[in-house]
């Protein structure tokens, strides 16, 4: 897949799935601007990896839930690189596991902001760049949890990722007539820091036994799906939520 000279934004793009997507887009020829929250070392390592090789990769620390910060990041990206062609709205998180009866309203708001508000803000900013030109592609980050409710203590996270999936389909209908495609990915068990923090080795092993392909995914499994959805090869896909889970979703 060729993204030569395309301007790509990846939110949460320093590590894990986002980092794999940043790397894959850059290797496909794109100019990539990515955001990160706390992954300073990973961000600088990504920039260094592509420095001097004729590739443009730039990371910025951005609060993905802040309207002012997100809009400023997109404005700076357009000024330096040009109009945005592709957005991978990847920012998000679980925060912590909590049963509904034990969860606080602050936790609810925090998780919804991290996953839903961040996606809305990034999509809105990208569409402001895409709509005047009548072209562009957006890929959002949902989750298997949007379809099966998630694991123990992840009800808020599952609800937030279901909201992302619905927003994806709504935007696909809204901007498809303008020439802009919006799709999403919904990963299952992917071997990232997320599961290092919020899962146990025993839990991961048990989950693998329920996956038809009998393995965890790797970040690049999802990154390649993102590139496909953003590419011309997927030119007739809109409102699709591509489940990348080794068959765990059925």
Secondary structure in CASP SS format (residue, H / E / C, confidence):
PFRMAT SS
TARGET T0000
AUTHOR 0000-0000-0000
METHOD secondary structure of the structure
MODEL  1
X C 1.00
X C 1.00
X C 1.00
X C 1.00
X C 1.00
X C 1.00
X E 1.00
X E 1.00
X E 1.00
X E 1.00
X E 1.00
X C 1.00
X C 1.00
X C 1.00
X C 1.00
X H 1.00
X H 1.00
X H 1.00
X H 1.00
X H 1.00
X H 1.00
X H 1.00
X H 1.00
X H 1.00
X H 1.00
X H 1.00
X H 1.00
X C 1.00
X C 1.00
X C 1.00
X E 1.00
X E 1.00
X E 1.00
X E 1.00
X E 1.00
X E 1.00
X C 1.00
X C 1.00
X C 1.00
X H 1.00
X H 1.00
X H 1.00
X H 1.00
X H 1.00
X H 1.00
X H 1.00
X H 1.00
X H 1.00
X H 1.00
X H 1.00
X C 1.00
X C 1.00
X C 1.00
X C 1.00
X C 1.00
X C 1.00
X E 1.00
X E 1.00
X E 1.00
X E 1.00
X E 1.00
X C 1.00
X C 1.00
X C 1.00
X C 1.00
X C 1.00
X H 1.00
X H 1.00
X H 1.00
X H 1.00
X H 1.00
X H 1.00
X H 1.00
X H 1.00
X H 1.00
X H 1.00
X H 1.00
X H 1.00
X H 1.00
X H 1.00
X H 1.00
X C 1.00
X C 1.00
X C 1.00
X C 1.00
X E 1.00
X E 1.00
X E 1.00
X E 1.00
X C 1.00
X C 1.00
X C 1.00
X C 1.00
X C 1.00
X C 1.00
X C 1.00
X C 1.00
X C 1.00
X C 1.00
X H 1.00
X H 1.00
X H 1.00
X C 1.00
X C 1.00
X H 1.00
X H 1.00
X H 1.00
X H 1.00
X H 1.00
X H 1.00
X H 1.00
X H 1.00
X H 1.00
X H 1.00
X H 1.00
X H 1.00
X H 1.00
X H 1.00
X H 1.00
X H 1.00
X H 1.00
X H 1.00
X H 1.00
X H 1.00
X H 1.00
X H 1.00
X H 1.00
X H 1.00
X H 1.00
X H 1.00
X H 1.00
X H 1.00
X H 1.00
X C 1.00
X C 1.00
X E 1.00
X E 1.00
X E 1.00
X E 1.00
X E 1.00
X E 1.00
X C 1.00
X C 1.00
X C 1.00
X H 1.00
X H 1.00
X H 1.00
X H 1.00
X C 1.00
X C 1.00
X C 1.00
X C 1.00
X C 1.00
X C 1.00
X H 1.00
X H 1.00
X H 1.00
X H 1.00
X H 1.00
X H 1.00
X H 1.00
X H 1.00
X H 1.00
X H 1.00
X H 1.00
X H 1.00
X H 1.00
X H 1.00
X H 1.00
X H 1.00
X H 1.00
X H 1.00
X H 1.00
X H 1.00
X H 1.00
X H 1.00
X H 1.00
X H 1.00
X C 1.00
X E 1.00
X E 1.00
X E 1.00
X E 1.00
X E 1.00
X E 1.00
X E 1.00
X E 1.00
X C 1.00
X C 1.00
X E 1.00
X C 1.00
X C 1.00
X H 1.00
X H 1.00
X H 1.00
X H 1.00
X H 1.00
X H 1.00
X C 1.00
X C 1.00
X H 1.00
X H 1.00
X H 1.00
X H 1.00
X H 1.00
X H 1.00
X H 1.00
X H 1.00
X H 1.00
X C 1.00
X C 1.00
X C 1.00
X C 1.00
X C 1.00
X C 1.00
X C 1.00
X E 1.00
X C 1.00
X H 1.00
X H 1.00
X H 1.00
X H 1.00
X H 1.00
X H 1.00
X H 1.00
X H 1.00
X H 1.00
X H 1.00
X H 1.00
X H 1.00
X C 1.00
X H 1.00
X H 1.00
X H 1.00
X C 1.00
X C 1.00
X C 1.00
X C 1.00
X C 1.00
X C 1.00
X E 1.00
X E 1.00
X E 1.00
X E 1.00
X C 1.00
X C 1.00
X C 1.00
X C 1.00
X C 1.00
X C 1.00
END
